[in-house]
């Protein structure tokens, strides 16, 4: 049975197939130089779980979350609230995002930025570096083994970090074999689009201690972040909860002051 991800990835593969640009030529000149996601999430300067705060206008399942969102203003609130990095949706047809949103965030803050989109080609990786993001998203469920390895290698070659997203232990094993250094566990079910807040904890046991781990989706309360910390996660990625909040700074601050717990 197909998943919600299949239709989105199919759309992006169709887009990528019509891209006439030579990624080999572009790779000779494109390089990201800026804040490092790996260093920010791996820093031991503070004893807290790191927060990646997301600029997210809409979702395929819930529609518009905040259509009139000001990405620069949110980015500054995220930074001031203690976020270690910012994620920005650039997928327009499904999430209402844009490259303009990411560039507005880049001008507003100096934090590392994850480009949240569906990477299905080498040009997508290079576009991520060119637009000023520090990190590309590689979704294991959307890529072949060769694509995952090749795009991860290309990302590192042009100065990017990569957040490699997994949904289960089999994908976790694939991510490790590819050489991933930052691995996110998405708690959203690919079939139902529902979130299981305990899912990430069941997958982290398959991940080695030398990678940075990120719990994604379903972080709606301080208790959820505390649970992620107790499971041993280094960071959490939070979008909708922050975007919907009437007190963004305070909500981010409450999530960004949860003590980190060493993984056994």
C-alpha positions in Angstrom: 0.0 0.0 0.0 1.3 3.4 -0.9 2.1 6.1 1.7 1.5 9.8 2.0 5.2 10.2 1.2 4.9 8.4 -2.2 2.8 11.0 -3.9 5.0 13.9 -2.7 8.2 12.2 -3.7 6.7 11.3 -7.1 5.9 14.9 -7.7 9.5 15.9 -6.8 11.0 13.2 -8.9 9.0 14.4 -11.9 10.2 18.0 -11.2 13.9 16.8 -10.9 13.6 14.8 -14.2 12.9 18.0 -16.0 15.9 19.9 -14.6 18.4 20.5 -17.4 21.3 21.6 -15.2 24.5 19.6 -14.9 25.1 18.9 -11.3 28.7 17.8 -12.1 29.5 21.3 -13.4 27.7 23.0 -10.5 29.6 20.9 -7.9 32.9 22.4 -9.0 31.9 25.9 -7.8 29.2 25.6 -5.1 30.2 25.3 -1.5 28.5 26.2 1.7 30.5 28.2 4.3 28.6 29.1 7.4 27.3 27.8 10.8 27.6 24.1 11.2 24.5 22.0 12.2 26.8 19.2 13.4 28.8 21.4 15.7 25.7 23.2 17.0 23.8 20.1 17.9 26.9 18.3 19.2 28.1 21.2 21.3 28.6 20.4 25.0 28.5 24.1 26.0 25.1 23.7 27.5 23.7 20.6 29.3 20.3 20.8 27.5 18.6 18.9 24.7 19.1 21.0 21.6 16.0 22.4 19.8 15.6 22.7 16.0 12.7 25.1 15.6 10.8 25.0 12.4 9.3 27.6 10.1 6.2 25.8 8.8 3.2 27.4 7.1 1.0 24.4 6.4 1.0 20.6 6.3 -0.7 18.1 3.8 -2.8 16.6 6.6 -3.9 19.8 8.5 -3.9 22.5 5.8 -2.7 26.0 6.8 -1.1 26.3 10.2 -0.2 30.0 9.8 -0.5 31.3 6.3 0.7 34.8 7.2 3.8 33.6 9.0 6.7 36.1 9.0 9.8 33.8 8.8 12.3 36.4 9.9 10.3 37.3 13.0 9.8 33.7 13.9 13.5 33.0 13.4 14.5 35.8 15.8 12.0 34.5 18.4 13.4 31.0 18.0 16.9 32.2 18.4 16.1 34.4 21.5 14.2 31.5 23.0 17.2 29.3 22.9 16.9 27.2 19.7 20.2 25.8 18.4 19.1 25.7 14.8 16.2 26.5 12.5 14.4 24.3 10.0 12.6 25.9 7.0 10.1 24.3 4.7 10.9 25.1 1.1 8.4 22.7 -0.5 5.7 25.0 -1.9 2.9 22.7 -3.4 2.5 20.5 -0.3 3.7 22.7 2.6 3.4 26.3 1.4 7.1 26.9 1.9 9.6 28.7 -0.4 13.2 29.4 -0.9 12.3 33.1 -0.1 11.3 31.9 3.4 14.7 30.2 3.9 16.6 33.2 2.7 14.6 35.6 4.9 15.7 33.4 7.9 19.3 33.3 6.7 19.3 37.2 6.7 17.7 37.4 10.1 19.8 35.0 12.2 23.2 33.3 12.2 22.0 29.9 13.4 22.5 26.7 11.3 19.5 26.1 8.9 18.0 22.9 7.8 16.4 23.0 4.4 13.3 20.9 5.0 12.3 19.5 1.5 12.3 16.3 -0.5 15.8 15.8 -1.8 15.6 13.5 -4.8 18.6 14.6 -7.0 22.1 15.9 -6.8 20.9 19.3 -8.0 18.6 19.4 -4.9 21.7 19.0 -2.7 23.6 21.7 -4.5 20.5 24.0 -4.4 20.5 23.6 -0.6 24.1 24.9 -0.4 23.5 27.6 -2.9 20.5 29.1 -1.1 22.4 29.4 2.2 21.1 26.4 4.2 23.7 24.5 6.2 21.9 21.1 6.2 20.1 19.0 3.6 17.3 16.6 4.5 17.7 13.0 3.2 14.7 10.8 3.8 15.7 7.2 3.8 12.2 6.0 2.8 12.4 8.2 -0.3 15.8 7.2 -1.6 17.6 4.1 -2.9 20.7 2.9 -1.1 22.9 4.4 -3.9 21.1 7.7 -3.9 21.4 8.0 -0.1 25.1 7.3 -0.2 25.8 9.5 -3.2 23.8 12.5 -1.9 25.3 12.2 1.5 28.8 12.2 0.0 28.0 15.2 -2.2 26.5 17.1 0.7 29.7 16.7 2.7 31.9 17.5 -0.3 30.2 20.9 -0.7 30.3 21.7 3.0 26.8 20.7 4.0 25.7 18.6 6.9 22.8 16.1 6.3 20.0 15.2 8.5 19.2 11.6 7.5 15.6 10.8 8.5 14.4 7.3 9.4 11.1 5.8 10.5 12.1 2.4 11.8 15.1 0.2 12.8 15.6 -1.1 9.2 16.0 2.4 7.9 18.2 3.3 10.9 20.6 0.5 9.8 20.6 1.9 6.2 21.4 5.4 7.5 24.3 4.1 9.5 25.7 2.2 6.6 25.5 5.3 4.4 27.8 7.2 6.8 25.2 9.5 8.4 26.4 11.7 11.2 23.0 13.2 12.2 20.0 10.9 12.2 16.5 12.0 12.8 13.7 9.5 13.9 10.4 10.6 12.6 7.5 9.5 14.7 4.9 10.1 12.0 3.5 6.9 10.4 4.0 6.9 6.7 0.7 5.2 6.0 -1.7 7.0 8.4 0.2 10.3 8.9 -0.6 9.8 12.6 2.1 10.5 15.2 3.2 8.0 17.9 5.0 10.0 20.6 6.7 6.8 21.9 8.0 5.7 18.6 11.4 7.5 18.5 12.4 5.8 21.8 11.9 2.4 20.2 14.2 3.2 17.3 17.1 5.0 19.1 18.4 1.7 20.4 19.5 0.9 16.8 21.7 4.0 16.6 25.3 4.1 17.7 26.4 6.6 20.4 28.7 8.5 18.0 25.9 9.9 15.9 23.8 12.9 16.8 20.2 11.8 17.3 17.1 14.0 16.6 13.5 13.1 17.6 11.0 14.5 15.0 7.3 15.0 15.1 4.9 14.8 18.0 6.7 17.3 20.3 3.8 19.2 21.7 4.7 19.6 25.3 7.6 19.9 27.7 6.8 16.3 28.8 7.4 15.1 25.2 10.8 16.7 25.2 11.6 15.2 28.6 10.7 11.8 27.2 13.0 12.3 24.2 15.8 13.4 26.6 15.2 10.3 28.8 15.5 8.1 25.7 18.9 9.6 25.0 18.1 12.0 22.1 20.5 14.9 21.5 17.9 17.1 19.9 14.3 17.6 19.0 12.7 19.1 15.9 9.6 21.1 16.6 7.4 23.0 14.1 3.6 23.2 14.5 3.7 23.6 18.3 5.9 26.7 18.0 4.1 28.2 15.0 0.7 27.9 16.7 1.8 29.3 20.0 0.7 32.7 21.1 3.9 33.0 23.2 6.6 31.7 20.8 9.6 32.8 22.8 8.3 31.4 26.1 7.4 28.1 24.4 10.8 27.6 22.8 12.5 28.6 26.0 10.6 25.9 27.9 11.6 23.2 25.4 15.2 24.4 25.2 15.9 24.0 28.9 15.3 20.3 29.3 18.4 18.5 30.7 20.1 16.1 28.4 20.4 12.5 29.5 23.4 10.4 28.5 22.5 7.3 26.5 23.4 4.1 28.4 
